Amino acid sequence: MARTWLIVGLGNPGPRYEATRHNVGQMVIDELADRRGETLRAHKAGARVAETWLRPGADKLILAKPNSFMNVSGGPVSSLAKFYGIDSERVVVVHDELDIPFDTIKLKSGGGHGGHNGVRDVAKALGTPQFPRVRVGIGRPPGRQDPADWVLDPFGSLERQNLPNLLADAADAVEMLVDQGLVAAQQRHHAPRP
């Protein structure tokens, strides 16, 4: 029986932020929508949304980008989950992760927020930290740069060359998580690349 999943990419709204490291989760949503020829549209929950399928006859995907700033992402995520009747274990949050090297994807379900204010707010709004996460590595800043500034900077030129592959890998991880489960997706995406 087909299920419905809410796939949320965290980030900040507006052109000032769209190419920054903090918005990589929303870039993954764009990749998933592009693969399906979908356009995200305004939703009353305070997000841009596209309703689509993993593939014909498979699980339904609600792709979403909150219109709110990162640190208050929980309201739109919770509203969308309620609107579509989706339990937290099928709310997949895609977000940037400082503690993972750039060009690396890690998946987990539940656990702490690791200092990520967007994840913290989603857990608070859902009333549980028990939701799957696709964590897209952006790495730590060089030298003494403040991490708060680093995440709001655009990707560097070398990173931009590899960014399409990173986004494709993260979108693959989301699809595999939905299709085959968390463990299978972890085994595929946590393994060193050949």
Residue frames relative to the residue before (quaternion, step in Angstrom):
aa qw qx qy qz dx dy dz
M 1.0000 0.0000 0.0000 0.0000 0.00 0.00 0.00
A 0.4548 -0.6992 0.4826 0.2671 3.59 -0.83 0.98
R 0.2015 -0.7598 0.6092 0.1042 3.53 -1.09 0.81
T 0.3702 -0.6964 0.5607 0.2521 3.55 -1.31 0.21
W 0.1233 -0.7839 0.6078 0.0287 3.55 -0.95 1.00
L 0.2568 -0.7174 0.6249 0.1699 3.54 -1.17 0.71
I 0.0791 -0.7891 0.6092 0.0025 3.58 -0.61 1.19
V 0.0449 -0.8347 0.5473 -0.0421 3.57 -0.37 1.27
G 0.1759 -0.7609 0.6162 0.1023 3.56 -0.93 0.93
L 0.2925 -0.7753 0.5355 0.1633 3.57 -0.63 1.10
G 0.2524 0.7502 -0.5848 0.1775 3.54 -1.20 0.63
N 0.5017 -0.6063 0.5137 0.3419 3.53 -1.33 -0.31
P 0.4845 -0.6910 0.4531 0.2872 3.60 -1.06 0.70
G 0.7437 0.4635 -0.3049 0.3729 3.52 -1.32 0.33
P 0.6600 -0.5582 0.3496 0.3615 3.56 -1.22 0.57
R 0.5658 0.6136 -0.3875 0.3915 3.61 1.10 -0.58
Y 0.7900 0.3495 -0.1504 0.4808 3.59 1.03 -0.80
E 0.5125 0.7249 -0.4062 0.2165 3.58 1.11 -0.57
A 0.7504 0.3670 -0.2253 0.5015 3.64 1.09 -0.58
T 0.4912 0.6843 -0.4224 0.3347 3.61 1.24 0.24
R 0.6768 -0.4996 0.3581 0.4051 3.54 -1.28 0.39
H 0.6374 0.5532 -0.3272 0.4250 3.60 1.02 -0.82
N 0.7091 0.4588 -0.2583 0.4691 3.61 1.17 -0.43
V 0.3405 0.7661 -0.4968 0.2244 3.59 1.19 0.21
G 0.5871 0.5728 -0.3726 0.4339 3.63 1.10 -0.57
Q 0.6710 0.4755 -0.2949 0.4865 3.57 1.00 -0.81
M 0.5972 0.5536 -0.3599 0.4553 3.60 1.12 -0.61
V 0.6240 0.5271 -0.3340 0.4703 3.61 1.08 -0.71
I 0.6189 0.5240 -0.3447 0.4728 3.61 1.02 -0.74
D 0.6318 0.5231 -0.3312 0.4664 3.60 0.99 -0.81
E 0.6350 0.5267 -0.3221 0.4642 3.59 1.00 -0.82
L 0.6681 0.4926 -0.3009 0.4695 3.60 0.90 -0.90
A 0.6521 0.5001 -0.3124 0.4765 3.60 1.01 -0.79
D 0.6438 0.5313 -0.3192 0.4488 3.60 0.95 -0.89
R 0.6262 0.5502 -0.3369 0.4377 3.60 0.98 -0.81
R 0.7582 0.3642 -0.1819 0.5093 3.56 1.12 -0.68
G 0.4707 -0.6954 0.4269 0.3357 3.57 1.28 0.10
E 0.4523 0.7006 -0.4293 0.3469 3.58 1.18 0.60
T 0.2276 -0.7302 0.6276 0.1452 3.53 -1.30 0.52
L 0.3850 -0.7137 0.5324 0.2429 3.58 -0.89 0.89
R 0.1229 -0.7967 0.5911 0.0281 3.55 -0.98 0.92
A 0.6484 -0.5289 0.3835 0.3909 3.55 -1.25 0.50
H 0.0987 -0.7657 0.6350 0.0279 3.54 -1.09 0.88
K 0.5804 -0.6276 0.3937 0.3381 3.59 -1.04 0.75
A 0.5859 0.5894 -0.3679 0.4171 3.61 1.22 -0.27
G 0.5591 -0.6154 0.3985 0.3872 3.60 1.23 0.01
A 0.6344 0.4635 -0.3349 0.5201 3.54 1.02 0.88
R 0.3750 -0.6380 0.5998 0.3041 3.52 -1.37 0.10
V 0.0816 -0.8386 0.5349 -0.0637 3.54 -0.73 1.15
A 0.0457 -0.7390 0.6684 0.0707 3.53 -1.28 0.55
E 0.2244 -0.7498 0.6083 0.1323 3.59 -0.93 0.93
T 0.1429 0.7890 -0.5743 0.1651 3.55 -0.69 1.13
W 0.4288 -0.6734 0.5279 0.2897 3.59 -1.26 -0.30
L 0.6113 -0.5184 0.4429 0.4018 3.52 -1.26 0.49
R 0.6946 -0.2391 0.1697 0.6570 3.54 1.10 -0.93
P 0.6953 -0.4664 0.2964 0.4595 3.64 -1.11 0.34
G 0.8268 0.2112 -0.1825 0.4884 3.56 -0.88 1.01
A 0.6373 0.5202 -0.3272 0.4649 3.59 1.28 -0.11
D 0.7896 -0.3194 0.2295 0.4709 3.56 -1.31 -0.24
K 0.4565 -0.6651 0.5280 0.2655 3.53 -1.22 0.68
L 0.1747 -0.7721 0.6049 0.0861 3.56 -1.09 0.80
I 0.1434 -0.7217 0.6698 0.0997 3.53 -1.05 0.88
L 0.1424 -0.7938 0.5890 0.0513 3.59 -0.34 1.26
A 0.0370 0.8421 -0.5316 0.0823 3.59 -0.68 1.03
K 0.0931 -0.7405 0.6640 0.0471 3.49 -1.25 0.76
P 0.3583 -0.7458 0.5137 0.2270 3.62 -0.42 1.16
N 0.4280 -0.6876 0.5260 0.2595 3.57 -1.15 0.66
S 0.5705 0.6128 -0.3652 0.4070 3.57 1.29 -0.25
F 0.5814 -0.5313 0.4584 0.4118 3.54 -1.30 0.13
M 0.7378 -0.4705 0.2837 0.3923 3.53 -1.26 0.68
N 0.7400 0.4695 -0.2522 0.4104 3.57 0.69 -1.11
V 0.7396 0.2964 -0.2092 0.5669 3.60 1.27 -0.16
S 0.2025 0.8169 -0.5053 0.1905 3.56 1.02 0.90
G 0.5593 0.6757 -0.3745 0.3008 3.56 1.11 -0.64
G 0.6224 0.5737 -0.3475 0.4034 3.60 0.94 -0.84
P 0.7115 0.4329 -0.2764 0.4795 3.61 0.71 -0.98
V 0.6368 0.5277 -0.3408 0.4470 3.62 0.98 -0.79
S 0.6696 0.4915 -0.2939 0.4730 3.58 0.90 -0.94
S 0.6493 0.5208 -0.3189 0.4533 3.61 0.96 -0.85
L 0.6601 0.4943 -0.3088 0.4739 3.59 0.97 -0.82
A 0.6336 0.5272 -0.3356 0.4561 3.59 0.95 -0.84
K 0.6662 0.4842 -0.3004 0.4810 3.60 0.97 -0.84
F 0.6449 0.5435 -0.3249 0.4279 3.59 0.89 -0.94
Y 0.7725 0.3438 -0.1752 0.5044 3.59 0.91 -0.94
G 0.4323 -0.7219 0.4489 0.3007 3.61 1.26 -0.06
I 0.3987 0.7242 -0.4583 0.3264 3.57 1.03 0.85
D 0.3835 -0.7202 0.5365 0.2153 3.58 -0.83 1.03
S 0.6666 -0.5480 0.3341 0.3790 3.57 -1.17 0.63
E 0.6395 0.5396 -0.3519 0.4196 3.64 1.01 -0.60
R 0.7135 0.3520 -0.2604 0.5470 3.61 1.30 -0.06
V 0.4985 0.5651 -0.4630 0.4667 3.57 1.21 0.65
V 0.0974 -0.8093 0.5791 0.0152 3.58 -0.31 1.28
V 0.1446 -0.7931 0.5897 0.0492 3.56 -0.67 1.15
V 0.1508 -0.7767 0.6097 0.0477 3.56 -0.75 1.14
H 0.1487 0.8150 -0.5387 0.1531 3.58 -0.61 1.11
D 0.5894 -0.5533 0.4631 0.3633 3.52 -1.36 0.34
E 0.0956 -0.7943 0.5988 0.0373 3.57 -1.17 0.62
L 0.3834 -0.7508 0.5050 0.1851 3.57 -0.57 1.26
D 0.7354 0.4653 -0.2390 0.4309 3.57 0.93 -0.90
I 0.6359 0.4382 -0.3385 0.5375 3.58 1.27 0.31
P 0.5134 -0.6626 0.4370 0.3261 3.62 -0.83 0.90
F 0.6140 -0.5361 0.4284 0.3900 3.54 -1.20 0.58
D 0.8101 0.2498 -0.2187 0.4832 3.56 -1.16 0.74
T 0.6170 0.4944 -0.3509 0.5017 3.58 1.21 0.57
I 0.1804 -0.7670 0.6099 0.0843 3.57 -1.07 0.84
K 0.0001 -0.7679 0.6406 0.0017 3.57 -1.01 0.82
L 0.1713 -0.7760 0.6001 0.0918 3.56 -1.11 0.72
K 0.1121 0.7660 -0.6311 0.0494 3.53 -1.19 0.62
S 0.2264 -0.7317 0.6144 0.1895 3.52 -1.34 0.14
G 0.8167 0.1713 -0.1513 0.5299 3.56 -0.85 0.95
G 0.5450 0.6165 -0.4658 0.3255 3.51 -1.33 -0.26
G 0.7208 -0.4490 0.3255 0.4158 3.52 -1.34 -0.12
H 0.5690 -0.6054 0.4486 0.3294 3.51 -1.37 0.07
G 0.3488 -0.7810 0.4659 0.2264 3.60 1.27 -0.14
G 0.6832 -0.4920 0.2911 0.4543 3.58 1.12 0.58
H 0.5203 0.6246 -0.4221 0.4013 3.59 1.28 0.06
N 0.3567 -0.7916 0.4567 0.1936 3.57 -0.32 1.27
G 0.6073 0.5481 -0.3590 0.4493 3.59 1.10 -0.57
V 0.6623 0.4863 -0.2948 0.4877 3.58 0.94 -0.91
R 0.6134 0.5531 -0.3370 0.4519 3.59 1.02 -0.83
D 0.6990 0.4759 -0.2770 0.4563 3.58 0.86 -0.96
V 0.6207 0.5252 -0.3426 0.4707 3.60 1.05 -0.70
A 0.6510 0.5114 -0.3176 0.4623 3.62 0.91 -0.90
K 0.6468 0.5152 -0.3161 0.4651 3.58 0.98 -0.85
A 0.7016 0.4763 -0.2761 0.4524 3.60 0.84 -0.97
L 0.6859 0.4577 -0.2842 0.4892 3.60 1.04 -0.73
G 0.4178 -0.7209 0.4535 0.3165 3.57 1.25 -0.42
T 0.7635 0.2116 -0.1474 0.5921 3.57 1.29 0.29
P 0.3796 -0.6954 0.5496 0.2650 3.58 -1.18 0.55
Q 0.5277 0.6704 -0.3864 0.3504 3.59 1.30 -0.08
F 0.4483 0.6171 -0.5334 0.3657 3.54 0.20 1.35
P 0.5375 -0.6401 0.4385 0.3304 3.59 -1.09 0.68
R 0.1266 -0.7856 0.6038 0.0470 3.53 -1.14 0.75
V 0.1687 -0.7153 0.6675 0.1197 3.52 -1.12 0.79
R 0.1398 -0.8246 0.5481 0.0075 3.52 -0.33 1.36
V 0.1751 -0.8063 0.5632 0.0442 3.54 -0.54 1.26
G 0.3725 -0.7778 0.4662 0.1975 3.55 -0.45 1.24
I 0.0723 -0.7777 0.6235 0.0351 3.55 -0.98 0.95
G 0.4400 -0.7177 0.4410 0.3112 3.60 1.27 -0.13
R 0.5427 -0.6072 0.4780 0.3292 3.52 -1.36 0.26
P 0.5807 -0.5966 0.4136 0.3685 3.59 -1.15 0.53
P 0.5177 -0.6261 0.4728 0.3412 3.57 -1.16 0.53
G 0.8372 0.2134 -0.1352 0.4850 3.54 -1.23 0.48
R 0.7620 -0.3726 0.2883 0.4444 3.53 -1.01 -0.89
Q 0.3193 0.7656 -0.5104 0.2267 3.59 1.18 0.29
D 0.5007 -0.6550 0.4875 0.2874 3.54 -0.99 0.92
P 0.4975 -0.6662 0.4602 0.3112 3.64 -0.81 0.94
A 0.6082 0.5624 -0.3576 0.4312 3.62 1.08 -0.67
D 0.6605 0.4671 -0.3015 0.5046 3.61 1.11 -0.65
W 0.6175 0.5843 -0.3266 0.4129 3.58 1.00 -0.91
V 0.7062 0.4674 -0.2893 0.4463 3.59 0.80 -0.96
L 0.7007 0.4496 -0.2687 0.4845 3.60 1.18 -0.50
D 0.5302 0.5878 -0.4188 0.4450 3.58 1.30 0.21
P 0.5265 -0.5864 0.4905 0.3719 3.59 -1.20 0.44
F 0.6159 -0.5188 0.4298 0.4083 3.56 -1.25 0.36
G 0.5088 -0.6394 0.4862 0.3096 3.57 -1.14 0.68
S 0.7092 -0.4860 0.2973 0.4153 3.58 -1.26 0.34
L 0.6611 0.4818 -0.3215 0.4768 3.63 0.93 -0.77
E 0.6328 0.5209 -0.3292 0.4689 3.58 1.01 -0.79
R 0.6437 0.5375 -0.3336 0.4306 3.60 0.93 -0.85
Q 0.6056 0.5530 -0.3614 0.4437 3.60 1.09 -0.61
N 0.7519 0.3861 -0.2009 0.4952 3.58 1.04 -0.82
L 0.4592 0.7301 -0.4235 0.2768 3.58 1.26 -0.31
P 0.6356 0.5221 -0.3677 0.4339 3.68 0.84 -0.74
N 0.6528 0.5014 -0.3186 0.4701 3.61 1.00 -0.75
L 0.6359 0.5290 -0.3231 0.4598 3.58 1.01 -0.83
L 0.6683 0.4937 -0.2991 0.4693 3.58 0.92 -0.90
A 0.6386 0.5174 -0.3204 0.4710 3.58 1.02 -0.80
D 0.6494 0.5120 -0.3155 0.4654 3.61 0.97 -0.86
A 0.6660 0.4969 -0.3069 0.4641 3.58 0.94 -0.87
A 0.6379 0.5049 -0.3262 0.4814 3.60 1.01 -0.76
D 0.6146 0.5327 -0.3368 0.4743 3.60 1.03 -0.76
A 0.6483 0.5272 -0.3129 0.4514 3.58 1.00 -0.90
V 0.6299 0.5187 -0.3303 0.4744 3.59 0.99 -0.80
E 0.6806 0.4974 -0.2955 0.4495 3.58 0.81 -0.99
M 0.6751 0.4863 -0.2982 0.4677 3.59 0.95 -0.85
L 0.5999 0.5566 -0.3506 0.4554 3.59 1.07 -0.72
V 0.6805 0.4760 -0.2788 0.4823 3.58 0.90 -0.95
D 0.7370 0.4663 -0.2291 0.4323 3.57 0.84 -1.04
Q 0.8425 0.1877 -0.0402 0.5033 3.57 0.82 -1.04
G 0.6034 -0.5852 0.3561 0.4082 3.59 1.24 -0.08
L 0.7011 -0.5060 0.3297 0.3791 3.52 -1.33 0.45
V 0.6822 0.5066 -0.3157 0.4222 3.60 0.77 -0.98
A 0.6524 0.5047 -0.3176 0.4676 3.60 0.90 -0.87
A 0.6649 0.4963 -0.3062 0.4667 3.58 0.95 -0.86
Q 0.6310 0.5154 -0.3324 0.4750 3.60 1.03 -0.74
Q 0.6613 0.5147 -0.3207 0.4416 3.59 0.86 -0.91
R 0.6813 0.4780 -0.2896 0.4728 3.58 1.01 -0.76
H 0.8008 0.3547 -0.1665 0.4530 3.57 0.75 -1.02
H 0.6447 0.4943 -0.3439 0.4709 3.63 1.18 -0.23
A 0.5481 0.6207 -0.3989 0.3940 3.58 1.22 -0.32
P 0.5449 -0.5933 0.4569 0.3773 3.60 -1.07 0.60
R 0.5131 -0.6431 0.4684 0.3223 3.55 -1.09 0.72
P 0.5176 -0.6451 0.4589 0.3245 3.59 -1.06 0.74
